[in-house]
Amino acid sequence: MAEHEQSTLRHGEHLLLDQPLLRLPNELLRKNFRSAHFTIEKDTTALKTLLKDAATGAASGRATQQDALRNLDAMLARMRGVRRKLTAHAHEEERLHTQAAARIIHLDQLYAMHSAEDVKYEAWSRRRLDRLLADYLLRHGYNESAEQLARERGMEALVDVETFKSMSRIREALLGGSITEALAWCTENKKELRKMESKLEFLLRFQQYVELIRTQSQPKLLEAIAHAKKHLIPYWHTYPTEVKQAGGLLAFPPGRARGGSSGAYAHLYAPQRWTELADVFTTAHNSLLGLPSAPLLHLALSSGLSALKTPACHHSSSSPTTAAGRKKTKQPPPPRPSTIGHGVCPICSIELNDLARNVPYAHHTKSHVEHDLVLLPNGRVYGRQRLEDQSKKAGLPPALVKDIVTNEVYAAESLKRVYIT
């Protein structure tokens, strides 16, 4: 009965991990609709203005025939531009609807399965693992590898390659010292970022100001003052400390901001500010599209590790003396060999120990272990009755028992009783 309960699929719990799969196409559809609506409003207003000017000029007799023809050509050109933009929006909407339909079908397949022992569930879960791997690759900038994986597995509609490629392009530009791409993205999503109270646009404008100050040329300094009046002073009530620092930078160029009383300005010239800007952009991008901050693979691993974690899993960390000694000599701890696949607890393994460190301990209301557990000399634990049955089937005398996995044989008197508290 317990095994049946464990193998029964709880569809709602499974789909908690797959929320971004449907949320992202929905957010992109909303964004596409807003862009199309903005295009219609902007160009319609311009067309009305052109039409009104042409009609007024023709009625008053001020406009010649050539002027009227030029106005008509301008209106036709703008209307062709509107049609071209709306066609692109329509194609994008069709692509997103196709993508959403494919994802709904993929998730709906799970509801046709009721047990983890179903053969179809194994294939479905493998497909989900491929999706999680592609998501992990995309978040770490391995776009080509993720795209190839999606293509080989035939799951292009289930992976958001284009969205993450666009994000990677802007992030790489920031790491390379370019703000233009990120500012264009902020302009495109200005209303949403304002609702989120995001600090991204201010930080980008602030960095522009810093780069103008860094040159220390007179024209650039004058441009920096004008830039501050236009883009930084409006944030005086929101970010007063940063705006005051912006004013102080005029008195502390890079050479003077390294020590003493001016050391407070040194970090504003530091190269790592570009990395911080890239991280702020990534956070804002993921929040805007409803994407989790961590890779989905980490979330899946964390939930699995939490189900296995016990207080004993992290008790063998390095002692304070050892850690202090390493800190004093500035030597890293010696590398240890991998332990995955060697019969140890996954959480105690080197590869997963750090990832599991911050997840909660397992909380089980029922115990599904055998009631007569015994410990073999090799460290493996089994139920005594099961060991005796297997040994009897193997033709061993009652005084001997056989490890079910390793086939090692031990004396029955060497077994130790295991108690779980």
C-alpha positions in Angstrom: 0.0 0.0 0.0 2.9 2.4 0.9 4.6 1.6 -2.4 1.4 2.4 -4.3 1.1 5.7 -2.5 4.7 6.6 -3.4 4.3 5.8 -7.0 1.0 7.7 -7.5 1.5 10.9 -9.5 0.4 14.1 -7.9 -0.1 16.2 -11.0 -0.4 19.5 -9.3 2.9 19.1 -7.4 4.6 18.1 -10.7 3.4 21.1 -12.5 4.6 23.6 -9.9 8.0 23.3 -11.6 6.6 23.9 -15.0 4.8 27.2 -14.3 7.3 29.3 -16.4 6.6 27.0 -19.3 3.2 28.6 -19.8 3.8 31.9 -18.1 6.5 33.1 -20.5 4.5 32.8 -23.7 1.7 34.6 -22.0 3.9 37.5 -20.9 5.4 37.7 -24.4 1.9 37.8 -25.9 1.0 40.7 -23.7 4.3 42.5 -24.6 3.6 41.9 -28.3 0.1 43.2 -28.0 1.3 46.3 -26.2 3.9 47.0 -28.9 1.3 46.6 -31.6 -1.1 48.9 -29.8 1.6 51.5 -29.3 2.4 51.3 -33.1 -1.2 51.8 -34.0 -1.7 54.8 -31.6 1.6 56.5 -32.6 1.2 56.2 -36.4 -2.5 56.9 -36.3 -1.8 60.2 -34.6 0.8 61.1 -37.1 -1.5 60.2 -40.0 -4.3 62.3 -38.6 -1.8 65.2 -38.3 -0.7 64.8 -41.9 -4.2 64.5 -43.2 -5.3 67.6 -41.3 -2.4 69.7 -42.6 -3.1 68.5 -46.1 -6.8 69.3 -45.9 -6.2 72.7 -44.3 -3.6 73.6 -46.9 -5.9 72.5 -49.8 -8.9 74.3 -48.4 -7.1 77.6 -47.8 -5.4 77.4 -51.1 -1.9 77.8 -49.6 -0.8 74.3 -50.7 0.1 73.6 -54.3 -0.7 70.4 -56.2 2.9 69.2 -55.6 2.5 69.8 -51.8 -0.7 67.8 -51.8 1.0 64.9 -53.7 3.9 65.0 -51.2 1.6 64.8 -48.3 -0.3 61.9 -49.9 3.0 60.1 -50.5 4.1 60.7 -46.9 0.8 59.2 -45.6 1.1 56.2 -47.9 4.7 55.6 -46.8 3.7 55.8 -43.2 0.7 53.4 -43.7 3.0 50.9 -45.5 5.3 51.1 -42.5 2.4 50.5 -40.1 1.3 47.5 -42.2 4.9 46.1 -42.1 5.1 46.5 -38.4 1.7 45.0 -37.7 2.5 42.1 -40.0 5.6 41.4 -37.9 3.6 41.5 -34.7 1.0 39.2 -36.3 3.7 36.6 -37.2 5.1 36.9 -33.6 1.7 36.4 -32.1 1.1 33.3 -34.3 4.5 31.9 -33.3 3.7 32.4 -29.6 0.2 30.8 -29.9 1.8 27.8 -31.6 4.4 27.6 -28.9 1.8 27.9 -26.1 -0.4 25.2 -27.7 2.6 22.8 -28.0 3.4 23.4 -24.3 -0.2 22.8 -23.2 -0.2 19.5 -25.1 3.1 18.5 -23.4 1.7 19.2 -19.9 -1.6 17.6 -20.7 0.2 14.4 -21.4 1.1 14.2 -17.8 -2.6 13.9 -16.8 -3.0 10.8 -18.9 -0.5 9.0 -16.5 -1.4 8.1 -12.9 1.7 6.2 -11.8 5.4 6.8 -11.9 5.8 3.2 -13.0 4.0 4.0 -16.3 6.3 3.6 -19.3 5.0 6.8 -20.8 6.0 8.7 -17.6 9.6 7.8 -18.0 9.7 9.2 -21.6 7.9 12.3 -20.4 10.2 12.9 -17.5 13.2 12.5 -19.7 11.8 15.1 -22.0 11.4 17.4 -19.0 15.0 16.7 -18.0 16.1 17.8 -21.5 14.1 21.0 -21.0 15.7 21.7 -17.7 19.2 21.1 -19.2 18.4 23.5 -22.0 17.2 26.1 -19.6 20.4 25.7 -17.5 22.6 26.1 -20.7 20.7 29.2 -21.8 21.0 30.9 -18.4 24.8 30.4 -18.4 25.3 31.7 -22.0 25.7 28.4 -23.8 23.0 29.4 -26.4 24.3 27.3 -29.3 24.5 24.2 -27.2 21.0 24.7 -25.9 19.7 25.4 -29.4 21.3 22.2 -30.7 19.9 20.2 -27.8 16.4 21.5 -28.5 16.7 20.7 -32.2 18.0 17.2 -31.6 15.3 16.4 -29.1 12.6 18.1 -31.3 11.5 20.4 -28.5 12.1 23.9 -30.0 8.6 24.9 -29.0 9.3 23.9 -25.4 12.5 25.9 -25.0 12.8 29.7 -24.9 15.9 30.0 -27.0 15.2 33.4 -28.6 14.3 35.1 -25.3 17.5 34.0 -23.5 19.6 34.8 -26.6 18.2 38.3 -26.5 19.0 38.6 -22.8 22.5 37.2 -23.3 23.2 39.7 -26.0 22.3 42.7 -23.7 24.2 41.1 -20.8 27.3 40.6 -22.9 27.1 44.2 -24.1 27.0 45.4 -20.5 30.0 43.2 -19.5 31.8 44.7 -22.5 31.1 48.3 -21.3 28.2 49.2 -23.6 25.0 50.6 -22.2 23.1 51.4 -25.4 21.4 48.0 -25.7 20.2 47.9 -22.1 18.9 51.4 -22.3 16.9 50.5 -25.5 15.4 47.5 -23.5 14.5 49.8 -20.6 12.8 52.2 -23.0 10.8 49.4 -24.6 9.7 48.2 -21.1 9.5 51.6 -19.4 6.0 51.3 -17.9 6.5 47.7 -16.6 9.9 48.6 -15.0 8.3 51.6 -13.3 5.6 49.4 -11.8 8.2 47.0 -10.6 10.1 50.0 -9.1 13.2 48.7 -10.8 16.5 50.6 -10.3 18.0 49.5 -13.6 17.4 52.6 -15.7 18.8 54.9 -13.0 21.9 52.7 -12.6 22.5 52.7 -16.4 22.2 56.5 -16.5 24.5 56.8 -13.5 27.1 54.6 -15.2 26.9 56.8 -18.3 27.6 59.8 -16.1 30.6 58.0 -14.5 32.1 57.2 -17.9 31.8 60.9 -18.9 33.5 61.9 -15.7 36.2 59.3 -16.2 37.5 61.0 -19.4 38.3 64.3 -17.5 38.1 66.2 -20.7 36.4 69.6 -20.5 33.7 69.0 -23.2 32.8 65.6 -21.5 32.6 67.2 -18.1 30.1 69.8 -19.4 28.2 66.9 -21.1 28.2 65.1 -17.7 26.7 68.0 -15.9 24.0 68.3 -18.6 23.4 64.5 -18.4 23.0 64.7 -14.6 20.5 67.5 -14.8 18.4 65.6 -17.3 18.6 62.0 -16.1 19.8 62.0 -12.5 18.3 65.0 -10.7 14.7 63.8 -11.4 15.6 60.8 -9.1 16.6 63.1 -6.2 13.7 62.0 -4.0 14.0 58.3 -4.9 17.8 57.8 -4.7 19.2 60.8 -2.8 22.4 59.1 -1.7 23.4 58.1 -5.3 22.5 61.6 -6.6 24.7 63.2 -4.0 27.6 60.9 -4.9 27.1 61.9 -8.6 27.7 65.5 -7.6 30.8 64.5 -5.5 32.3 62.7 -8.5 33.0 66.1 -10.2 35.4 66.9 -7.4 37.0 63.4 -7.3 38.4 62.2 -10.6 39.6 58.6 -10.9 43.2 59.4 -9.7 42.0 61.1 -6.5 39.2 58.7 -5.6 41.5 55.8 -4.4 42.2 56.6 -0.8 41.8 58.9 2.1 38.6 60.8 2.5 37.8 60.3 -1.2 37.9 56.5 -0.9 34.1 56.4 -0.8 34.0 57.3 -4.5 36.6 54.6 -5.6 34.0 51.9 -6.0 32.1 54.0 -8.5 35.1 53.8 -10.9 35.7 50.1 -10.3 35.5 47.7 -13.3 33.2 45.3 -11.3 30.4 47.8 -11.6 29.7 46.4 -15.1 29.2 43.0 -13.7 26.8 44.4 -11.1 24.9 46.2 -13.8 24.6 42.9 -15.8 23.3 41.1 -12.7 20.7 43.9 -12.1 19.6 43.7 -15.7 19.3 39.9 -15.5 17.2 40.1 -12.3 14.9 42.8 -13.9 14.5 40.8 -17.1 13.6 37.6 -15.2 11.1 39.4 -12.9 9.5 41.2 -15.9 8.9 37.9 -17.7 7.9 35.9 -14.6 11.0 33.7 -14.8 12.6 32.2 -11.6 15.9 33.7 -10.6 17.6 30.3 -10.3 17.8 27.7 -13.1 14.9 25.3 -13.1 17.4 22.4 -12.8 18.6 23.8 -9.5 15.0 24.1 -8.3 14.3 20.5 -9.3 17.5 19.2 -7.6 16.8 21.3 -4.5 13.3 19.8 -4.1 14.7 16.3 -4.5 17.6 16.9 -2.1 15.2 18.3 0.5 13.3 15.0 0.5 16.6 13.2 1.4 18.3 15.7 3.6 18.9 14.9 7.3 20.8 16.8 10.0 23.7 14.3 9.6 24.3 15.3 6.0 26.4 18.4 6.8 27.9 17.5 10.2 31.3 16.5 8.7 32.3 20.0 7.5 35.8 21.2 8.1 36.7 22.1 11.7 37.3 25.7 12.7 41.0 25.0 13.2 41.4 23.5 9.8 39.5 26.3 8.2 41.4 29.0 10.1 44.7 27.3 9.0 43.7 27.4 5.4 42.6 31.1 5.7 45.9 32.0 7.3 48.0 30.3 4.6 45.6 31.3 1.8 45.6 27.8 0.4 42.5 26.1 -1.0 41.4 22.8 0.4 42.8 19.8 -1.4 40.5 18.5 -4.2 38.6 15.3 -3.3 37.5 12.7 -5.8 33.8 12.5 -6.9 31.6 10.4 -4.7 28.4 10.2 -6.9 27.7 6.6 -7.8 29.7 5.1 -5.1 26.9 4.1 -2.8 26.9 7.3 -0.6 24.1 9.6 0.2 23.6 12.1 -2.7 23.6 15.1 -0.3 26.9 14.0 1.2 28.5 13.8 -2.2 31.0 16.5 -3.1 29.0 17.6 -6.2 25.6 18.2 -4.5 26.7 19.0 -0.9 26.9 22.8 -1.4 23.6 22.9 -3.4 21.8 21.1 -0.6 23.3 23.2 2.2 20.4 25.7 2.3 17.5 23.5 1.5 15.2 22.5 4.4 15.4 19.1 6.1 13.1 16.3 5.0 9.7 16.1 6.7 8.1 12.7 6.6 5.0 11.9 8.4 5.3 8.2 7.6 8.3 5.8 7.6 8.5 3.3 4.8 11.7 1.6 5.9 11.7 -2.0 7.1 11.1 -2.6 10.8 14.0 -5.0 11.3 16.9 -3.1 9.9 20.4 -4.4 10.3 23.9 -3.0 9.4 26.3 -5.1 7.4 30.1 -4.8 8.0 30.4 -3.0 4.6 28.1 -0.2 5.8 24.9 -1.2 3.9 21.6 -1.5 5.7 18.8 -4.0 4.9 15.9 -5.7 6.6 17.0 -8.9 8.4 14.1 -10.9 7.0 14.9 -9.9 3.5 18.6 -10.8 3.9 17.7 -14.2 5.3 15.3 -14.9 2.5 17.9 -13.9 -0.1 20.6 -16.0 1.6 18.2 -19.0 1.7 17.5 -18.6 -2.1 21.3 -18.5 -2.7 21.7 -21.8 -0.8 23.8 -20.4 2.1 23.7 -21.9 5.6 21.7 -20.0 8.3 25.0 -18.8 9.8 25.8 -16.7 6.7 24.1 -13.8 5.0 24.7 -12.3 1.5 24.7 -8.6 0.5 21.9 -8.2 -2.0 23.8 -5.6 -4.1 27.5 -6.5 -3.8 27.0 -10.3 -3.2 29.5 -10.2 -0.3 29.0 -12.9 2.3 29.2 -12.2 6.0 28.6 -14.1 9.2 25.1 -13.6 10.6 26.6 -12.7 14.0 28.4 -9.7 12.5 25.1 -8.0 11.8 24.2 -5.0 14.0 20.7 -3.8 14.8 19.8 -0.3 13.4 17.5 2.0 15.3 15.9 5.1 13.7 15.0 7.9 16.1 
